[in-house]
Amino acid sequence: MTLPETDLSLFKRLRFILVETSRSGNIGAVARAMKTMGFSDLVLVNPRFADALVDPEAVAFASGAQDILAGARIVGSIAEALEGCNYAAAVSARLREFSPPVTAPRAIAFQLAAGTELRAAVIFGNERFGLPNEIVEQCNVLINIPANPEYSSLNLSQAAQVVAYECRVAALGDEQAASPVGFHGDAASLAQVDGMYAHLQEALVAIDFLDADNPKKLMPRLKRLFSRTGLETEEVNILRGIARHILVMAKKPR
C-alpha cells in the first residue's frame, strides 16, 4: 500500500486566523503579508462585513495576493476556524494576568518549524479591542511582539507580517537561496588571483612604491586584504588592468 505524500513544511501547516476584523483593507493587507512570505491558509471569524473577502478595499490592499483572498474561508466561531489544527498561538500586545505562556515570534517560529507534527494557527484579534480573554486562554501560547514599550501599537497587517517573516526564516533555515538581485560574477580561480598579485607587485615596484630588495610585509598584507573580498574574475581583470596601466605610465619619460 502506497501512502499519499504529505507536505510537512511550515508553509502548508500554518494557518492565519483573523477574529472580528473591522476593516476590509486590513484583511487584504494581511493576505499580502502572508503571500510575500509563502503562506496561504487564511480564515476569518465573523468579520464586520459578510463580503469582506471581495470588498474593493480588501482587493486593493491585497495588491496581487487576491488568490489568498479567493482561497480564504469565513466561519462563525473560533472552534470552526481551528478545525484541523492541534496547536494555537494568540497574538497580542496586551499581556493578561491569566494567559498561556508568553513567547516571542522568533521563538515560536522555530518551535513550529521543528515540530512537523504541529498543524498550527496564529490568531489575530480585532483592530481596536484585540482578542477576547476566552480565546487567548484556549491557546497554547501568547505571542507578544517585542516592540518599543513607549509605543507598541502595531497595525494588524504589520503584526501578521512580523510573524509570517519569522516563520519563513525558521522554515527555510539554512536552505535560503542566494538572492538573484544584483550582479553575481564567477569566483576567480587561485591561478587568476596569483597572477594578479604578481602583476600588481610588478607595477608597485615600477613606481617605487615597493622595494623589491626589501618588500617587508606589503604584499602579504595586500593578499590578506583581497582575500577578505572573495574576488571575482571580472574584479581580478580590473585590478590587472590597473597594474598594466601603471606599468605603461612608469615607462614614459618624466
Backbone hydrogen bonds in HBPLUS format (Angstrom, degrees):
<---DONOR---> <-ACCEPTOR-->    atom                        ^
c    i                          cat <-CA-CA->   ^        H-A-AA   ^      H-
h    n   atom  resd res      DA  || num        DHA   H-A  angle D-A-AA Bond
n    s   type  num  typ     dist DA aas  dist angle  dist       angle   num
A0012-LYS N   A0009-SER O   3.02 MM   3  5.68 151.6  2.11 115.8 123.1     1
A0013-ARG N   A0009-SER O   3.20 MM   4  6.45 135.4  2.41 139.0 151.4     2
A0014-LEU N   A0010-LEU O   3.09 MM   4  5.75 134.5  2.31 150.9 151.5     3
A0015-ARG N   A0120-ALA O   2.89 MM 105  6.22 150.3  1.98 141.0 150.9     4
A0122-VAL N   A0015-ARG O   2.87 MM 107  6.33 157.3  1.92 165.6 169.9     5
A0016-PHE N   A0041-ASP O   2.87 MM  25  6.17 171.3  1.88 163.0 165.1     6
A0043-VAL N   A0016-PHE O   2.92 MM  27  6.31 158.4  1.96 162.6 167.5     7
A0017-ILE N   A0122-VAL O   2.91 MM 105  6.11 167.9  1.93 164.0 163.1     8
A0124-PHE N   A0017-ILE O   2.82 MM 107  6.16 166.5  1.84 166.7 170.6     9
A0018-LEU N   A0043-VAL O   2.95 MM  25  6.43 158.2  2.00 159.1 166.2    10
A0045-VAL N   A0018-LEU O   2.77 MM  27  6.09 165.5  1.79 166.1 166.2    11
A0019-VAL N   A0124-PHE O   2.84 MM 105  6.11 161.7  1.87 164.3 170.6    12
A0020-GLU N   A0045-VAL O   2.68 MM  25  5.71 168.2  1.70 163.8 167.7    13
A0048-ARG N   A0021-THR O   2.91 MM  27  6.04 169.4  1.92 165.7 162.0    14
A0026-ASN N   A0023-ARG O   3.11 MM   3  5.44 130.4  2.37 102.9 114.5    15
A0027-ILE N   A0024-SER O   3.03 MM   3  5.14 123.0  2.37  97.6 112.3    16
A0028-GLY N   A0024-SER O   3.08 MM   4  6.51 159.0  2.13 153.8 158.8    17
A0029-ALA N   A0025-GLY O   2.89 MM   4  6.13 153.4  1.96 145.9 153.9    18
A0030-VAL N   A0026-ASN O   2.90 MM   4  6.07 149.3  2.00 142.4 149.8    19
A0031-ALA N   A0027-ILE O   2.99 MM   4  6.28 155.8  2.05 147.3 154.0    20
A0032-ARG N   A0028-GLY O   3.01 MM   4  6.32 150.6  2.10 144.0 151.9    21
A0033-ALA N   A0029-ALA O   2.93 MM   4  6.20 156.6  1.99 144.2 150.6    22
A0034-MET N   A0030-VAL O   2.85 MM   4  6.10 157.1  1.90 153.0 158.9    23
A0035-LYS N   A0031-ALA O   2.98 MM   4  6.19 166.4  2.00 149.5 153.0    24
A0036-THR N   A0032-ARG O   3.03 MM   4  6.19 163.1  2.06 154.2 158.1    25
A0037-MET N   A0034-MET O   3.06 MM   3  5.40 139.7  2.23 104.4 115.8    26
A0039-PHE N   A0034-MET O   2.96 MM   5  4.97 164.0  1.98 139.0 134.8    27
A0038-GLY N   A0035-LYS O   3.05 MM   3  4.92 158.4  2.10 101.3 108.2    28
A0073-ARG N   A0042-LEU O   3.16 MM  31  6.72 149.8  2.26 145.2 153.0    29
A0044-LEU N   A0073-ARG O   2.78 MM  29  6.15 166.3  1.80 163.3 168.1    30
A0075-VAL N   A0044-LEU O   2.83 MM  31  6.21 166.2  1.85 172.4 176.7    31
A0046-ASN N   A0075-VAL O   3.09 MM  29  6.38 162.8  2.12 175.9 170.5    32
A0052-ALA N   A0049-PHE O   3.12 MM   3  5.08 143.5  2.25 118.7 114.8    33
A0054-VAL N   A0051-ASP O   3.05 MM   3  5.67 149.1  2.15 117.5 126.0    34
A0055-ASP N   A0051-ASP O   3.01 MM   4  5.99 112.0  2.49 146.3 163.5    35
A0058-ALA N   A0055-ASP O   2.95 MM   3  5.30 120.1  2.32 108.1 123.0    36
A0059-VAL N   A0055-ASP O   3.03 MM   4  6.36 162.4  2.06 160.2 165.7    37
A0060-ALA N   A0056-PRO O   2.89 MM   4  6.03 157.6  1.94 145.5 151.8    38
A0061-PHE N   A0057-GLU O   2.99 MM   4  6.12 163.4  2.02 146.7 150.9    39
A0062-ALA N   A0058-ALA O   2.92 MM   4  6.02 134.4  2.14 140.7 153.0    40
A0063-SER N   A0060-ALA O   3.29 MM   3  5.52 135.7  2.49 101.2 111.3    41
A0065-ALA N   A0062-ALA O   3.12 MM   3  4.93 144.7  2.25  98.4 109.0    42
A0068-ILE N   A0065-ALA O   3.01 MM   3  5.50 139.7  2.18 110.2 120.4    43
A0070-ALA N   A0066-GLN O   2.84 MM   4  6.10 158.0  1.88 149.9 156.6    44
A0071-GLY N   A0067-ASP O   3.07 MM   4  6.16 141.5  2.22 135.1 143.7    45
A0072-ALA N   A0069-LEU O   3.13 MM   3  5.10 153.5  2.20 100.7 108.9    46
A0081-ALA N   A0077-SER O   3.14 MM   4  6.44 156.7  2.19 143.2 150.0    47
A0082-LEU N   A0078-ILE O   3.01 MM   4  6.17 139.4  2.18 143.3 152.8    48
A0083-GLU N   A0080-GLU O   3.22 MM   3  5.34 165.1  2.24 106.6 110.8    49
A0085-CYS N   A0082-LEU O   2.91 MM   3  5.32 161.6  1.95 139.0 139.8    50
A0086-ASN N   A0119-ARG O   2.92 MM  33  5.54 147.0  2.03 137.6 148.2    51
A0121-ALA N   A0087-TYR O   2.96 MM  34  6.40 133.4  2.18 140.0 153.8    52
A0140-ASN N   A0088-ALA O   2.82 MM  52  5.53 146.9  1.92 142.1 150.9    53
A0089-ALA N   A0121-ALA O   2.83 MM  32  6.15 154.8  1.89 161.2 169.7    54
A0123-ILE N   A0089-ALA O   2.82 MM  34  6.12 160.0  1.86 157.2 161.6    55
A0090-ALA N   A0141-VAL O   3.05 MM  51  6.44 156.8  2.10 159.7 154.8    56
A0143-ILE N   A0090-ALA O   2.58 MM  53  5.88 166.1  1.60 173.9 174.5    57
A0091-VAL N   A0123-ILE O   2.89 MM  32  5.87 150.4  1.98 171.1 164.3    58
A0092-SER N   A0143-ILE O   3.02 MM  51  6.28 166.4  2.04 167.8 169.3    59
A0142-LEU N   A0101-PRO O   2.91 MM  41  6.12 158.0  1.96 150.6 152.6    60
A0103-THR N   A0142-LEU O   2.91 MM  39  6.14 159.0  1.95 153.2 155.4    61
A0144-ASN N   A0103-THR O   2.91 MM  41  6.15 164.0  1.93 170.7 175.7    62
A0108-ILE N   A0104-ALA O   3.13 MM   4  6.38 172.0  2.13 166.6 168.1    63
A0109-ALA N   A0105-PRO O   2.90 MM   4  5.92 150.9  1.99 145.9 154.8    64
A0110-PHE N   A0106-ARG O   3.21 MM   4  6.42 161.2  2.24 148.4 151.0    65
A0111-GLN N   A0107-ALA O   3.14 MM   4  6.37 150.5  2.23 142.6 151.3    66
A0112-LEU N   A0108-ILE O   2.86 MM   4  6.06 161.3  1.90 153.6 157.5    67
A0113-ALA N   A0109-ALA O   2.93 MM   4  6.11 156.1  1.99 147.1 154.2    68
A0114-ALA N   A0110-PHE O   3.06 MM   4  6.07 154.5  2.12 139.5 145.6    69
A0115-GLY N   A0111-GLN O   2.99 MM   4  6.07 147.0  2.10 143.1 152.2    70
A0116-THR N   A0114-ALA O   3.07 MM   2  5.85 125.3  2.38 109.7  94.3    71
A0118-LEU N   A0115-GLY O   2.84 MM   3  5.47 165.0  1.86 123.0 128.1    72
A0126-ASN N   A0130-GLY O   3.12 MM   4  4.58 139.7  2.29 119.0 107.7    73
A0130-GLY N   A0126-ASN O   2.83 MM   4  4.58 144.8  1.95 128.9 133.1    74
A0135-ILE N   A0132-PRO O   3.11 MM   3  5.66 139.1  2.28 112.4 122.3    75
A0136-VAL N   A0132-PRO O   3.24 MM   4  6.58 167.0  2.25 154.2 157.6    76
A0137-GLU N   A0133-ASN O   2.86 MM   4  5.97 164.2  1.89 159.1 162.5    77
A0138-GLN N   A0135-ILE O   3.03 MM   3  5.25 143.1  2.17 103.5 114.5    78
A0139-CYS N   A0136-VAL O   3.06 MM   3  5.41 154.9  2.13 110.0 117.8    79
A0147-ALA N   A0145-ILE O   2.71 MM   2  5.69 129.5  1.96 117.2 100.8    80
A0151-TYR N   A0148-ASN O   2.89 MM   3  5.32 149.8  1.98 113.4 122.9    81
A0158-GLN N   A0155-ASN O   3.01 MM   3  5.09 120.1  2.38  98.6 114.5    82
A0159-ALA N   A0155-ASN O   2.97 MM   4  6.31 158.2  2.02 160.8 166.4    83
A0160-ALA N   A0156-LEU O   3.05 MM   4  6.35 158.0  2.10 147.8 154.2    84
A0161-GLN N   A0157-SER O   2.85 MM   4  6.01 147.7  1.96 140.3 149.2    85
A0162-VAL N   A0158-GLN O   3.02 MM   4  6.30 157.1  2.07 149.7 154.5    86
A0163-VAL N   A0159-ALA O   3.15 MM   4  6.41 168.4  2.16 152.4 154.6    87
A0164-ALA N   A0160-ALA O   2.85 MM   4  5.96 164.9  1.87 150.3 155.3    88
A0165-TYR N   A0161-GLN O   2.85 MM   4  5.90 158.2  1.89 148.0 154.0    89
A0166-GLU N   A0162-VAL O   3.06 MM   4  6.28 169.7  2.07 152.1 154.5    90
A0167-CYS N   A0163-VAL O   2.98 MM   4  6.16 155.7  2.04 148.8 156.0    91
A0168-ARG N   A0164-ALA O   2.91 MM   4  6.12 148.1  2.01 143.9 152.7    92
A0169-VAL N   A0165-TYR O   2.98 MM   4  6.28 165.9  2.00 159.3 161.8    93
A0170-ALA N   A0166-GLU O   3.00 MM   4  6.17 161.4  2.03 145.5 150.9    94
A0171-ALA N   A0167-CYS O   2.87 MM   4  5.94 153.1  1.94 142.8 150.6    95
A0172-LEU N   A0168-ARG O   2.93 MM   4  6.10 159.8  1.97 155.3 159.5    96
A0173-GLY N   A0169-VAL O   2.99 MM   4  5.99 155.2  2.05 145.5 152.5    97
A0175-GLU N   A0172-LEU O   2.87 MM   3  5.32 159.0  1.92 138.0 139.4    98
A0233-THR N   A0186-ASP O   2.85 MM  47  5.90 159.1  1.90 164.8 169.8    99
A0188-ALA N   A0231-LEU O   2.97 MM  43  5.82 175.3  1.97 135.4 136.8   100
A0193-VAL N   A0189-SER O   3.01 MM   4  6.31 159.7  2.06 152.0 157.4   101
A0194-ASP N   A0190-LEU O   2.86 MM   4  6.03 163.3  1.88 151.2 156.0   102
A0195-GLY N   A0191-ALA O   2.96 MM   4  6.09 156.2  2.02 143.8 150.4   103
A0196-MET N   A0192-GLN O   3.01 MM   4  6.24 147.0  2.12 140.5 149.5   104
A0197-TYR N   A0193-VAL O   3.00 MM   4  6.34 156.5  2.05 152.0 157.4   105
A0198-ALA N   A0194-ASP O   3.04 MM   4  6.32 161.5  2.08 150.9 155.4   106
A0199-HIS N   A0195-GLY O   2.99 MM   4  6.13 157.3  2.04 144.4 150.9   107
A0200-LEU N   A0196-MET O   2.80 MM   4  5.97 159.9  1.83 152.5 158.4   108
A0201-GLN N   A0197-TYR O   2.83 MM   4  5.98 157.4  1.88 148.4 154.7   109
A0202-GLU N   A0198-ALA O   3.04 MM   4  6.24 159.0  2.09 144.4 149.7   110
A0203-ALA N   A0199-HIS O   3.09 MM   4  6.38 153.9  2.16 145.0 151.8   111
A0204-LEU N   A0200-LEU O   2.95 MM   4  6.21 157.1  2.00 151.2 157.2   112
A0205-VAL N   A0201-GLN O   2.98 MM   4  6.21 152.7  2.06 151.6 158.6   113
A0206-ALA N   A0202-GLU O   3.05 MM   4  6.23 152.3  2.13 142.3 150.0   114
A0207-ILE N   A0203-ALA O   3.27 MM   4  6.58 138.3  2.45 143.1 152.1   115
A0209-PHE N   A0204-LEU O   2.89 MM   5  5.14 139.4  2.06 166.5 164.8   116
A0210-LEU N   A0204-LEU O   3.13 MM   6  5.30 147.8  2.23 119.1 116.3   117
A0208-ASP N   A0205-VAL O   3.03 MM   3  4.97 161.4  2.06 107.9 111.3   118
A0214-ASN N   A0211-ASP O   3.01 MM   3  5.19 141.5  2.16 103.9 115.5   119
A0218-LEU N   A0215-PRO O   3.38 MM   3  6.37 168.7  2.40 148.7 148.0   120
A0221-ARG N   A0217-LYS O   3.01 MM   4  6.08 152.0  2.09 145.7 153.6   121
A0222-LEU N   A0218-LEU O   2.87 MM   4  6.19 152.8  1.95 150.4 158.9   122
A0223-LYS N   A0219-MET O   2.84 MM   4  6.07 158.8  1.88 154.5 160.2   123
A0224-ARG N   A0220-PRO O   2.92 MM   4  6.12 150.2  2.00 139.0 147.4   124
A0225-LEU N   A0221-ARG O   2.88 MM   4  6.15 153.5  1.95 144.9 152.3   125
A0226-PHE N   A0222-LEU O   2.93 MM   4  6.21 170.1  1.94 156.2 157.1   126
A0227-SER N   A0223-LYS O   2.88 MM   4  5.91 144.7  2.00 143.0 152.9   127
A0228-ARG N   A0225-LEU O   3.28 MM   3  5.74 148.3  2.39 106.3 114.5   128
A0229-THR N   A0226-PHE O   3.04 MM   3  5.36 159.1  2.09 110.0 116.7   129
A0235-GLU N   A0232-GLU O   2.99 MM   3  5.22 119.8  2.37 102.2 117.6   130
A0236-VAL N   A0232-GLU O   2.99 MM   4  6.35 154.8  2.05 157.3 165.0   131
A0237-ASN N   A0233-THR O   2.98 MM   4  6.28 157.0  2.03 150.5 156.9   132
A0238-ILE N   A0234-GLU O   2.99 MM   4  6.27 147.6  2.10 141.4 149.9   133
A0239-LEU N   A0235-GLU O   3.03 MM   4  6.32 164.2  2.05 151.0 154.2   134
A0240-ARG N   A0236-VAL O   2.92 MM   4  6.18 154.0  1.99 149.5 157.1   135
A0241-GLY N   A0237-ASN O   2.89 MM   4  6.06 141.7  2.04 138.9 149.7   136
A0241-GLY N   A0238-ILE O   3.08 MM   3  4.97 119.2  2.47  91.2 106.8   137
A0242-ILE N   A0238-ILE O   2.96 MM   4  6.35 148.4  2.06 148.4 156.7   138
A0243-ALA N   A0239-LEU O   3.00 MM   4  6.29 160.1  2.04 145.2 150.4   139
A0244-ARG N   A0240-ARG O   2.85 MM   4  6.02 154.1  1.91 143.2 150.5   140
A0245-HIS N   A0241-GLY O   3.01 MM   4  6.22 155.5  2.07 143.9 149.8   141
A0246-ILE N   A0242-ILE O   2.94 MM   4  6.22 153.5  2.01 150.1 157.8   142
A0247-LEU N   A0243-ALA O   3.04 MM   4  6.31 157.9  2.09 149.3 154.4   143
A0248-VAL N   A0244-ARG O   3.06 MM   4  6.37 153.1  2.13 145.9 153.2   144
A0249-MET N   A0245-HIS O   2.96 MM   4  6.19 165.9  1.98 152.0 155.5   145
A0250-ALA N   A0246-ILE O   2.83 MM   4  6.01 148.7  1.92 146.8 156.3   146
A0251-LYS N   A0247-LEU O   3.29 MM   4  6.44 136.1  2.50 138.5 146.9   147
A0251-LYS N   A0248-VAL O   3.29 MM   3  5.45 138.2  2.48  99.7 110.1   148
A0252-LYS N   A0249-MET O   3.22 MM   3  5.37 150.1  2.31 101.8 110.5   149
